[in-house]
Amino acid sequence: MKDGNVIEIGSYNPFSFIDGKCYKTKYEPCEKLNSLGSKLIK
């Protein structure tokens, strides 16, 4: 983030992980997050 904070986000359908906390998600939003992450890595 611009202020120097770091947030770790991961996605493994149907779960999203944000700063170590696991959240069960719907398939489509989780898949979009996974796709965005893959684009950012490239």
Secondary structure, DSSP 4 states (H G I P E B T S, - for coil): -TTS----EEEETTEEEETTEEEE--HHHHHHHHHHHHHHH-
